[in-house]
């Protein structure tokens, strides 16, 4: 009996080690993606006056330029690697991914600009993983292969509670503010649904992440470019398209790379991890006074997001909720 266990034990340790090594790469990619976002958010606070110079564009045209550049790079890489154009069904779903992931948030952000503050926007987007927990078993279902992360719903709720402690917001006091709040909620739900659909395409339909990236970003760039022309006529706000755009393009590449290697719930934790990193960077450089509730909030965000990233995923076909059906 002992000899049998001696033969089994190394095999078990080997499989666990391979599994852990396989998960380290995606987790590192997710952390790098979140870090790129976090540095992008705080760079205006850390950079000296006049350092952020670049070509001025409207926010929608700026986003369209970044997406177009990334789509061009993806197309060139697809030609070099001889990737085939995806079939009609996958192409139509890729268009939906680009629309939900990029177009809806960018357009709604332009429409509600000035009606809701940045802290409220960050707090509301912390609901994105919660939406992904709800959507993924349905949008990611393909022959019973959808997976659910153990304890993802309470972990997402804990992270949201922590975000509200760090980024408190007031209830809307006007119809315009209420409409802006609903717009941000819709954008968060749209991003979560697009993440679920993107993961379903590349993981369960054997499609290339590269072709998905090219089709979705290219179509989104076209739509945002058209919308940006109208914004240019009615809005004078602008942002700088500078050298930081390289990090934004790299972040897009990481985003599509992760779709093959993580669930949508795990991917959307970037909306929790990035604000957490941005706060830690600001604390390290600016050293502001921080209240106890903010520290508790940061701990809750880290605990909730960390659990969703490292917890095991169960097949939904064997979950209690599916069996009750």
C-alpha positions as CSV (number, residue, x, y, z in Angstrom):
1,X,0.0,0.0,0.0
2,X,2.8,2.4,0.9
3,X,4.6,1.7,-2.3
4,X,1.4,2.5,-4.3
5,X,1.1,5.9,-2.5
6,X,4.8,6.5,-3.2
7,X,4.2,6.0,-6.9
8,X,1.1,8.3,-6.9
9,X,2.4,11.2,-4.8
10,X,5.1,12.4,-7.3
11,X,2.5,12.4,-10.0
12,X,0.1,14.5,-7.9
13,X,2.9,17.0,-7.0
14,X,3.9,17.2,-10.7
15,X,0.4,18.0,-11.9
16,X,-0.1,20.6,-9.2
17,X,3.2,22.2,-10.1
18,X,2.4,22.3,-13.8
19,X,-1.0,23.8,-13.0
20,X,0.5,26.5,-10.8
21,X,3.1,27.4,-13.4
22,X,0.3,27.6,-16.0
23,X,-1.6,30.1,-13.9
24,X,1.3,32.3,-13.0
25,X,1.7,33.7,-16.5
26,X,-1.9,34.9,-16.9
27,X,-1.9,36.4,-13.3
28,X,1.3,38.2,-14.1
29,X,-0.3,39.5,-17.4
30,X,-3.4,40.7,-15.5
31,X,-1.2,42.5,-12.9
32,X,0.8,44.1,-15.7
33,X,-2.3,45.2,-17.5
34,X,-3.7,46.7,-14.3
35,X,-0.4,48.4,-13.6
36,X,-0.4,50.1,-17.0
37,X,-3.9,51.4,-16.4
38,X,-3.0,52.6,-12.9
39,X,0.1,54.4,-14.1
40,X,-1.9,56.0,-16.9
41,X,-4.5,57.3,-14.4
42,X,-1.9,58.9,-12.0
43,X,0.7,60.1,-14.5
44,X,-1.0,63.5,-14.7
45,X,-0.5,63.9,-10.9
46,X,3.1,62.7,-10.9
47,X,4.4,64.4,-14.0
48,X,5.8,68.0,-13.7
49,X,3.8,70.8,-15.3
50,X,4.0,71.0,-19.0
51,X,5.5,67.5,-19.3
52,X,2.3,66.0,-20.9
53,X,2.5,67.4,-24.5
54,X,1.2,65.7,-27.6
55,X,-1.2,66.0,-30.4
56,X,-4.6,67.2,-29.1
57,X,-7.6,65.2,-30.1
58,X,-11.2,64.8,-28.8
59,X,-11.6,61.9,-26.5
60,X,-13.4,59.8,-29.0
61,X,-10.9,60.5,-31.8
62,X,-8.1,59.7,-29.4
63,X,-9.7,56.3,-28.6
64,X,-10.3,55.7,-32.3
65,X,-6.6,56.4,-33.1
66,X,-5.4,54.0,-30.4
67,X,-7.8,51.2,-31.5
68,X,-7.0,51.8,-35.2
69,X,-3.2,51.6,-34.5
70,X,-3.7,48.4,-32.6
71,X,-6.0,46.9,-35.3
72,X,-3.3,47.7,-37.9
73,X,-0.7,45.9,-35.9
74,X,-3.0,42.9,-35.4
75,X,-3.7,42.8,-39.1
76,X,0.0,42.8,-39.9
77,X,0.7,40.1,-37.4
78,X,-2.2,38.1,-38.8
79,X,-0.7,38.2,-42.3
80,X,2.7,37.3,-41.1
81,X,1.4,34.3,-39.0
82,X,-1.1,33.4,-41.8
83,X,-4.2,33.7,-39.7
84,X,-7.4,33.1,-41.6
85,X,-10.3,35.5,-41.6
86,X,-12.9,34.2,-39.0
87,X,-16.2,32.8,-40.3
88,X,-19.3,34.9,-40.4
89,X,-20.7,33.9,-37.0
90,X,-17.5,34.6,-35.2
91,X,-16.9,37.8,-37.1
92,X,-20.4,39.1,-36.1
93,X,-19.6,38.2,-32.5
94,X,-16.2,39.9,-32.7
95,X,-18.0,43.1,-33.8
96,X,-20.2,42.9,-30.7
97,X,-17.1,42.4,-28.6
98,X,-15.6,45.6,-30.0
99,X,-18.9,47.5,-29.6
100,X,-19.4,46.5,-26.0
101,X,-15.8,46.7,-24.9
102,X,-14.8,50.0,-26.5
103,X,-17.6,51.9,-28.2
104,X,-20.3,51.9,-25.6
105,X,-18.0,53.0,-22.7
106,X,-16.3,55.7,-24.8
107,X,-19.5,57.2,-26.2
108,X,-21.3,57.1,-22.8
109,X,-18.2,58.7,-21.1
110,X,-18.3,61.5,-23.7
111,X,-22.0,62.0,-23.2
112,X,-21.9,62.2,-19.4
113,X,-18.7,64.2,-19.2
114,X,-19.0,66.8,-16.4
115,X,-22.2,65.3,-15.0
116,X,-20.5,62.7,-12.8
117,X,-17.1,62.8,-11.1
118,X,-14.2,60.4,-11.6
119,X,-14.5,58.8,-8.2
120,X,-18.1,57.9,-8.8
121,X,-17.2,56.5,-12.2
122,X,-14.5,54.3,-10.6
123,X,-16.8,53.1,-7.9
124,X,-19.5,52.1,-10.4
125,X,-17.1,50.3,-12.7
126,X,-16.1,48.2,-9.7
127,X,-19.4,46.4,-10.4
128,X,-18.0,45.0,-13.7
129,X,-16.8,41.8,-12.1
130,X,-20.1,41.3,-10.4
131,X,-21.9,41.7,-13.8
132,X,-19.4,39.2,-15.2
133,X,-20.3,36.7,-12.5
134,X,-23.9,37.0,-13.5
135,X,-23.4,37.0,-17.3
136,X,-20.6,34.4,-17.8
137,X,-22.7,31.2,-17.1
138,X,-25.1,32.4,-19.8
139,X,-23.0,34.2,-22.4
140,X,-20.2,31.7,-22.1
141,X,-22.4,28.5,-22.4
142,X,-21.4,26.2,-25.2
143,X,-22.3,22.6,-24.6
144,X,-22.1,22.9,-20.8
145,X,-18.5,24.1,-20.8
146,X,-19.1,27.4,-19.0
147,X,-17.2,27.6,-15.7
148,X,-18.0,29.4,-12.5
149,X,-15.5,30.5,-9.9
150,X,-16.1,29.3,-6.4
151,X,-17.3,32.1,-4.1
152,X,-17.0,34.7,-6.9
153,X,-20.3,36.5,-6.1
154,X,-19.5,37.2,-2.4
155,X,-15.9,38.0,-3.3
156,X,-17.2,40.6,-5.9
157,X,-19.5,42.0,-3.3
158,X,-16.7,42.4,-0.8
159,X,-14.5,44.1,-3.4
160,X,-17.4,46.5,-4.3
161,X,-17.9,47.3,-0.6
162,X,-14.2,48.1,-0.3
163,X,-14.3,50.3,-3.4
164,X,-17.2,52.3,-1.9
165,X,-15.1,52.9,1.2
166,X,-12.2,54.2,-0.9
167,X,-14.3,56.0,-3.5
168,X,-17.5,57.2,-1.8
169,X,-20.1,58.9,-4.0
170,X,-23.3,60.9,-3.4
171,X,-26.7,60.0,-4.7
172,X,-27.7,62.0,-7.8
173,X,-29.5,65.2,-7.1
174,X,-30.8,65.9,-10.6
175,X,-32.2,64.0,-13.5
176,X,-29.0,64.6,-15.5
177,X,-26.9,63.1,-12.7
178,X,-29.2,60.1,-12.4
179,X,-29.0,59.5,-16.1
180,X,-25.2,59.8,-16.0
181,X,-25.1,57.2,-13.2
182,X,-27.3,54.8,-15.1
183,X,-25.1,55.4,-18.2
184,X,-22.0,54.3,-16.2
185,X,-23.8,51.2,-14.9
186,X,-24.8,50.3,-18.5
187,X,-21.2,50.8,-19.6
188,X,-19.9,48.5,-16.9
189,X,-22.5,45.8,-17.8
190,X,-21.6,46.2,-21.5
191,X,-17.9,45.7,-20.8
192,X,-18.6,42.6,-18.6
193,X,-20.8,41.1,-21.3
194,X,-18.2,41.8,-24.0
195,X,-15.5,40.2,-21.9
196,X,-17.7,37.1,-21.5
197,X,-18.4,36.9,-25.2
198,X,-14.8,37.4,-26.1
199,X,-13.7,34.6,-23.8
200,X,-16.4,32.3,-25.3
201,X,-15.1,33.0,-28.8
202,X,-11.4,32.3,-28.3
203,X,-11.7,29.5,-25.7
204,X,-14.8,27.5,-26.8
205,X,-14.9,28.1,-30.5
206,X,-11.1,27.6,-31.2
207,X,-10.8,31.1,-32.7
208,X,-7.5,33.0,-32.7
209,X,-7.2,35.9,-30.2
210,X,-5.3,37.8,-32.9
211,X,-8.2,37.7,-35.4
212,X,-10.7,38.6,-32.6
213,X,-8.5,41.5,-31.7
214,X,-8.2,42.8,-35.2
215,X,-11.9,42.6,-36.1
216,X,-13.2,44.0,-32.8
217,X,-10.7,46.9,-32.5
218,X,-10.9,47.8,-36.2
219,X,-14.7,48.0,-36.2
220,X,-14.7,49.9,-32.9
221,X,-12.1,52.4,-34.3
222,X,-14.3,53.0,-37.3
223,X,-17.4,53.7,-35.2
224,X,-15.6,55.9,-32.7
225,X,-13.9,57.8,-35.5
226,X,-17.3,58.6,-37.0
227,X,-18.7,59.6,-33.6
228,X,-15.6,61.6,-32.9
229,X,-16.2,63.8,-35.9
230,X,-19.6,64.8,-34.4
231,X,-18.0,65.4,-31.0
232,X,-15.4,67.6,-32.6
233,X,-18.1,70.0,-33.8
234,X,-19.9,70.2,-30.5
235,X,-17.2,69.7,-27.8
236,X,-14.0,71.5,-27.3
237,X,-12.5,69.1,-24.8
238,X,-9.4,67.3,-25.9
239,X,-6.8,64.9,-24.6
240,X,-3.1,64.5,-25.6
241,X,-2.1,61.6,-27.8
242,X,1.6,61.3,-26.7
243,X,4.2,58.7,-26.0
244,X,2.0,57.1,-23.4
245,X,-0.1,55.7,-26.2
246,X,2.5,52.9,-26.5
247,X,1.5,51.6,-23.1
248,X,-2.2,51.9,-24.0
249,X,-1.6,49.7,-27.1
250,X,0.4,47.2,-25.1
251,X,-2.5,47.1,-22.6
252,X,-4.9,46.2,-25.4
253,X,-2.6,43.4,-26.5
254,X,-2.5,42.0,-23.0
255,X,-6.3,42.2,-22.8
256,X,-6.8,40.0,-25.8
257,X,-4.0,37.7,-24.8
258,X,-5.7,37.1,-21.4
259,X,-9.0,36.1,-23.1
260,X,-7.6,32.7,-24.0
261,X,-6.1,32.1,-20.6
262,X,-8.6,33.5,-18.0
263,X,-12.3,33.5,-17.4
264,X,-14.3,36.7,-17.9
265,X,-14.7,37.1,-14.2
266,X,-11.0,37.0,-13.6
267,X,-10.3,39.4,-16.4
268,X,-12.7,42.0,-15.2
269,X,-10.9,42.1,-11.8
270,X,-8.7,44.7,-13.6
271,X,-11.4,47.2,-12.7
272,X,-10.6,46.5,-9.1
273,X,-6.9,45.9,-9.2
274,X,-6.1,49.0,-11.3
275,X,-7.7,51.5,-8.9
276,X,-6.0,49.6,-6.0
277,X,-2.6,50.0,-7.6
278,X,-3.3,53.6,-8.5
279,X,-4.1,54.4,-4.9
280,X,-0.9,52.6,-3.7
281,X,1.2,54.5,-6.2
282,X,-0.3,57.8,-5.1
283,X,0.2,56.9,-1.4
284,X,3.9,56.0,-2.1
285,X,4.7,59.3,-4.0
286,X,2.3,61.9,-2.6
287,X,2.0,60.5,1.0
288,X,-1.4,62.0,1.8
289,X,-3.3,61.5,5.0
290,X,-5.4,58.3,4.7
291,X,-8.3,57.5,7.0
292,X,-8.8,54.1,8.6
293,X,-11.9,53.4,6.4
294,X,-9.8,53.9,3.3
295,X,-7.2,51.3,4.5
296,X,-10.0,48.9,5.2
297,X,-11.4,49.5,1.8
298,X,-8.1,48.8,0.1
299,X,-7.8,45.5,2.1
300,X,-11.3,44.5,1.0
301,X,-10.6,45.3,-2.6
302,X,-7.4,43.2,-2.5
303,X,-9.1,40.3,-0.8
304,X,-12.1,40.2,-3.1
305,X,-10.1,40.6,-6.3
306,X,-7.4,38.2,-5.1
307,X,-9.9,35.5,-4.4
308,X,-11.6,35.8,-7.9
309,X,-8.2,35.6,-9.6
310,X,-6.8,32.6,-7.7
311,X,-9.9,30.6,-6.9
312,X,-10.6,27.4,-8.8
313,X,-13.4,27.3,-11.5
314,X,-16.0,24.6,-11.5
315,X,-17.9,23.5,-14.6
316,X,-21.4,24.9,-14.6
317,X,-22.8,21.6,-15.8
318,X,-22.0,20.1,-12.4
319,X,-22.8,23.1,-10.2
320,X,-25.8,22.8,-7.9
321,X,-27.6,25.6,-9.7
322,X,-27.4,23.7,-13.0
323,X,-28.4,20.4,-11.4
324,X,-31.6,22.0,-10.0
325,X,-32.6,22.9,-13.5
